[in-house]
């Protein structure tokens, strides 16, 4: 919970300035505290000497008992950590937690305008499951959402 403000400091420039996420509303500390609590231990941070520089978490993919073993995840890294292995470490911890919790499939919703995100997920074993054309709107343009999945 003490990392909530630092997590917002990582997430908000990505929300504000990039197409990594279609979200346009910046995160607030109290909202992040609730998200961390709701994650029930499935919330991991990457820290450096500069403090929290990234995070990964998962949450229900869809409601209903038929989806009980499927989760969607989020991973965000400060630019300084990209390509340095921090994303792989975060996802490794997240996947280990998911397996122990009985999760069978992890889903990634990656912006079609984020080729680095697609490449990252492919490199760690996610397969492209489909493309939802023009479902995201940001910066005055429509963007595709690429669904990727990994069977654990």
C-alpha positions in Angstrom: 0.0 0.0 0.0 2.9 2.3 0.7 3.9 2.0 -3.0 0.6 3.4 -4.3 1.9 7.0 -4.9 5.1 5.7 -6.6 3.0 3.3 -8.8 0.8 6.2 -9.9 4.0 8.2 -10.7 5.0 5.4 -13.1 1.5 4.8 -14.6 0.4 8.4 -15.1 2.9 9.5 -17.7 2.2 6.3 -19.7 -1.5 7.0 -19.5 -1.1 10.7 -20.4 1.5 10.4 -23.1 1.4 7.0 -24.8 -0.7 4.5 -26.6 0.4 1.7 -24.3 -3.0 2.0 -22.7 -6.3 3.4 -24.0 -7.0 4.7 -20.5 -7.1 8.5 -20.4 -7.9 9.1 -16.8 -4.8 9.3 -14.6 -4.6 7.1 -11.5 -5.0 8.5 -8.0 -3.3 7.2 -4.9 -6.5 6.1 -3.1 -7.7 4.2 -6.2 -4.3 2.4 -6.4 -4.5 1.5 -2.7 -7.9 -0.2 -3.4 -6.5 -1.9 -6.5 -3.5 -3.3 -4.6 -5.8 -4.6 -1.8 -8.2 -6.2 -4.3 -5.3 -8.0 -6.0 -4.9 -10.2 -2.9 -1.2 -10.6 -3.3 -1.1 -10.6 -7.1 0.5 -7.2 -7.3 4.3 -7.0 -7.9 6.6 -4.0 -8.2 10.0 -3.5 -9.8 12.2 -1.3 -7.7 15.6 0.3 -8.3 17.7 2.7 -6.3 15.2 5.4 -7.7 12.3 3.6 -6.1 9.3 1.8 -7.8 9.8 1.8 -11.5 7.1 -0.7 -12.7 4.4 -3.1 -11.7 2.4 -6.1 -12.8 -1.0 -7.4 -11.6 -3.9 -9.5 -12.7 -7.6 -9.4 -12.3 -10.7 -11.3 -13.5 -11.0 -11.5 -17.2 -14.8 -11.7 -17.3 -17.4 -12.3 -14.7 -19.1 -15.7 -14.2 -17.9 -19.1 -13.0 -16.9 -20.3 -16.5 -14.1 -17.7 -16.5 -12.9 -18.4 -12.9 -9.5 -19.7 -14.1 -8.7 -17.0 -16.6 -7.2 -13.6 -15.6 -6.2 -10.5 -17.5 -3.0 -8.8 -16.5 -1.4 -5.4 -16.7 2.3 -4.6 -16.7 3.7 -1.1 -16.9 7.4 -0.1 -16.7 9.1 3.2 -16.6 11.1 3.8 -19.8 14.3 3.4 -17.9 13.6 -0.3 -17.1 12.4 -1.4 -20.6 14.6 -3.9 -22.2 16.6 -4.6 -19.0 14.8 -7.8 -17.9 12.5 -6.2 -15.3 9.4 -7.0 -17.3 10.4 -10.7 -17.5 11.0 -10.8 -13.8 7.7 -9.2 -13.0 5.8 -11.5 -15.3 7.7 -14.5 -13.9 6.5 -13.6 -10.4 3.0 -12.9 -11.6 2.8 -16.2 -13.5 4.1 -18.2 -10.5 1.4 -16.5 -8.3 -1.2 -17.3 -10.9 -0.3 -20.9 -11.2 -0.4 -21.3 -7.4 -3.8 -19.7 -7.4 -5.2 -22.1 -10.0 -5.2 -19.7 -13.0 -5.1 -21.6 -16.3 -4.9 -18.8 -18.8 -3.4 -15.3 -18.6 -4.8 -12.7 -21.1 -3.0 -9.6 -22.4 -4.9 -6.8 -24.1 -2.2 -5.0 -26.0 -2.6 -1.8 -28.0 -2.2 -2.4 -31.7 -0.2 0.8 -31.6 2.3 -0.7 -29.2 4.5 -3.1 -31.2 7.0 -3.3 -28.3 4.3 -4.7 -26.0 3.3 -7.3 -28.6 6.9 -8.3 -29.1 7.5 -8.5 -25.3 4.4 -10.8 -24.8 5.4 -13.0 -27.7 8.9 -13.4 -26.3 7.6 -14.6 -23.0 5.2 -17.2 -24.5 2.0 -15.3 -25.2 0.2 -16.2 -28.5 -1.9 -13.8 -30.5 -5.6 -14.8 -30.1 -7.2 -12.1 -32.1 -7.5 -8.5 -33.0 -10.5 -6.2 -32.1 -10.4 -3.5 -34.7 -10.8 0.1 -33.7 -12.1 -0.5 -30.2 -9.8 2.0 -28.5 -10.0 5.7 -29.0 -7.1 8.0 -27.8 -5.4 11.1 -29.2 -8.2 11.6 -31.7 -7.7 8.3 -33.4 -9.1 4.8 -33.3 -6.8 1.9 -32.3 -6.9 -1.8 -32.5 -6.7 -4.1 -29.4 -4.6 -7.2 -29.8 -5.6 -10.0 -27.5 -2.8 -12.4 -26.5 -2.9 -15.3 -24.2 -0.7 -17.7 -22.4 -1.9 -21.1 -21.2 -0.1 -21.8 -17.9 
